[in-house]
């Protein structure tokens, strides 16, 4: 299992531990009060350390709440790591019979640090803003990276190398999905929407050192993608849905599936990719890959929806126009709505063409898209795979529509890789 699949169990076990520790502390305090021992025992080392430990766990649990994570993920992560480490010596000296378990935890943690450091690869990166977009592109090349095997949909951790001016850069790691097919394209590409922290530093590099190279550090790849089923041979139809930069997850999978289909193993019409963006320029980088792969052929099964300014001629060409700043999490409310209606409550599906790409001006109607996948020329035994990456609202809306068909007994593989934590 990948770490994002283990994360729900991590949260569940964390809640169970905090509950047990809270009951443990409450019952001992109640015993001390009932026995008139509190004033005496509160001065003993084991009780002091026990109260310190339960306080640490309560802070851990509180700062891990979704509102705190959304408000400041960096604050959450920093406190989570530091408090998790600090509670180990507290518990070690709390009572002697805990020490063997604490030592085991320390050993596992040291092995994890060694493994992560071994997997870090320095790479030469070209960082540049994408024209007509608020995104930045990072192209990475390294002999060690080229020797690794990548599965479409995986991600890597990126960090700036430590310097004398910024010795903690190595600790500022961010996960980014691999936006292309490194083995096919000959390099690794990351497409990023800057927010703050490391992404803001990368944006400064892109704007101040346009198309100049710099050294970055890559760790990975990671992700659930290697554990996905064999879509080409196990499923009759595949639906991929992306919102904004969520296409960094779905686009490589789509390209891989199309290559398999063009080898004569399956029909392209059974693979559908729906991409919703606010500005057409945000999709230009991905469309360029699809056009190059198609070699002039018509793109089947690809649907682009633009809710903002439409795609213009020349957007797919390379440029050096700096990008405007934006915030990725705004896409939760702006990118996609399930109704497929404009501000007047009417269908918004105006088709436009530019650079041989037909796109629809408006928002996708998820209900119609899902119904079409499940009902058109399909029998009850048709197996469907649905993968989505985008804002939380998009995943929830799509899950609701797919759930209607699951309720009718249809077999579905579902994977949601959403924005957020």
Secondary structure, DSSP 8 states (H G I E B T S, - for coil): --HHHHHHHHHHHHHHHHHHHHHHHHHHHHHHHHTT-HHHHTTSHHHHHHHHHHHHHHHHHHHTSHHHHHH-HHHHHHHHHHHHHHHHHHHHTT-GGGHHHHHHHHHHHHHHHHHHHHTEEEEEEEEEE-TTSSEEEEEEE-HHHHHS---TT-EEEEEE---SS-TTGGG--EEEEB-S-HHHHSSEEEEEE--STHHHHHHHHHHHSTT-EEEEEEEEEESSGGGS--HHHH-SEEEEEEEGGGHHHHHHHHHHHHHHIIIIIS-GGGEEEEEEESSGGGGHHHHHHHHHHHTTS---SEEEEESSS---TTTTS----------GGGHHHHT--TT-B-TTSSB--EEEEETTEEEEES---HHHHHHHHHHTT--TT--EEEEEES-HHHHHHHHHHHHHHHTTT--EEEEE--S--
